[in-house]
Amino acid sequence: MKKAFFLYFLVLIPILGVMACVFDSDDVGVSSYLADQNLPTNYKVQVLSIDGLIPTSAKGYLNAAPYAANDRAVLGTSFDLYHDLYFDFAFRDEDFFSGFAKDDEANGSLELHLLSSFYNFPSLNYTDSLPLKEELTLSFSWVLATGKGNAFIDSIGDVYNSEWHAQLKTWKAETFDTTYSLEIDSFDSLLILPLPSALVEAMQTVSDACRLQLKVSAKGSSRLYRLNGSYSGLPPLLRLRGSENTFTGAASFRMAAVSDYIEESDNRLVLHSGGIAESLIVELPKEKIMTALSEFYGDEFPYAEGDGNDVRQTVIIAQITMPISKAQGQSTLDKPVLMEVRSFVDSLGKEAQVNEFYKINKALVLEKGHPNFILGDSDSLTLQITYGMRDFINKAKSNDNFRFCIHLGYPTLELYDPNYRNHINIDGDSIFFYLPHFDYARYDLAPSLEKPMTMKLWLATKRGEEE
């Protein structure tokens, strides 16, 4: 097998060298970590646990704006979400349309390539579910523009993808439904969707060149179909056929998707994986954290002198642990899913979000697996919030509670492997740490956010500096 790496992991490389020295109980481990972070090794490192933290608020956010689906795409439903697709076609074929306009046998289809790299991935065993059968109702809507010559086609190519996505937000077009029996016997086969007669009739008005913007929805589907996108090398094809074996076709030169809730509801404390723009912001009480720090050090928190910035200690690592249950989630692939964290920090006087880099406790991983995944067998979730807590304590004079943002990432195939990346093992085999495809999973955090959490801080403080 060939060694495989993904850009997603490149950002992790600089931090893998420290692994988890600060988690070690010996002084050498702590000193090594401090030196690596350019901190004086004579600083005293202490550990503080703060129990009983219950969120003061939590709010979920889902951005239902159109997003690019050019590499890979999904159509259908995943638990309580639907996923619609938009296609953009631009082509000309004067010879074909001259006969197609009055052809009583005119018909058409949309041909989609299933994402075989997902369905045939070795460890998923998806072939056990074949054949897939479903009575599928598809909703088609479209905007058709006609013109003449190559200049018309070239003008469409001048429209930026971002402009196109913005236009799709106000999509208004009549919808036509078509229902047919779908059966998939092989994941290497095409998904061929018949076009409604109204769309075929609309295409018969074309004389030379056209632009067809097409929306396809399958909100009543019982499953999610994974497809190749426009840039994949196997793009969706629009096929038009007439009598006497006449035909023409065009590939979609770009695609977009929209993911949203099937049913409207009040604020949800639910997260979905799948690469969609969804997150949940959790807020913890400032007063309880400050009181614990004050009691721990025996002096005042927050620091109120001068500019109010408290630099008497540095947060080496901060983490929050919350109870979880596999029963709170639903998954297609039955693999643990990464929970990723962004922290709020001050950046030149303005608030910014930064991604937290996970530092690995190798001994813990070998025994219990990585602690920052859900939908596994663990009854707790531990997230590192170092950057956020470092900034929070330094700026503790402000009245804000502590906040962090979480969202779901990729499934893992090697939960007990401390390498935390794709690698080659001692036998020379390529090991995929993460599955290179999202799971469209769902996890309800409401029960976890109603229970007490524990914060643990590793602090290097000037109070312990030796003279």
C-alpha angles and dihedrals in degrees: 000000000000122000112253130197132178130211087233090076100046092089090059097058098085093056100043092083094069091050097172110320091144090058090060116100096218122092092235091062093051093045091050091053094047091051090050089054092048091246122139109267092219091068112113113240115210132178124226125188119197113195132191099037109161117184116254089207143354129189133182126217128197120182106210094185118125115273134188118279098174099122100038133350144190132216128190132025137320113194105298097354132082124207120206126188132217123199130194118206127178122174146129133220111161095175094054097044093051089069099029093062094074100026112129091197096054116140140153147194143197112233117204128185115224114233096256092177086068102037093045096043105137101237098043099069091203092159088078088075096056134153100046111204127183141153095233126198113197125193116211127191128165150175114220124194123180132202145143137262136002092293089069091052093045091053090059091053088057091067109100118230090240090055090049092050090051091052091051091061089073096042110159119172137132114267126227123191128212125183127197141153112266124201126174116193098170133026088220091063129095124261101225114194117191115229117237114254091245091062092047089052090050090053089053088069090067115102103174121344134010147175116218119191106191131190121197123189131181103180092153094055119123092216147020122262117210114212143179116257133225095272096045099091089249101070125177112271129214109213124195119186133188135181122294091036095292114154145156134188146183136198121235105252093201140007139199135190138207123204121190143145117287090219127030118241143161122273109324124208090203130119128201128199121217105098093278120144098259131132143159125221117210123196123201126196114268095203096061092049093047092047092052091050092048092051091045095053098030094231139086124302127219101038107235104182127103114345091349094245109138110210098159092111140021124223105232095181131352126187139175123210123200133177117255138177130204086224088070091066142063122206139182098202102034092228128129112263125216119246108211126201135212121187131207113239138166114260115184091327095314129097115250136175119235130187114248114232112222117232112205128233097206097192092050093048093052090052104036108007129246110325097213098073131093131202091047128104097275121111093209139051120211120195127184114230100172101137092047096049092044090056093040094056094044090052095036093130088078118091096234123120119232114272136185134175126224135190137165125261137176129332117251127229097188108044093165097048112104092199088085092199142064110287146149115261128218090273091058095250122140108242120204107209092182126033104245089227131067122247111224092225133156129217128184110212097180095097092049094049091054092060130074118271130204124227119201123194130191104202131190105199136189087218087075096046114127116233 
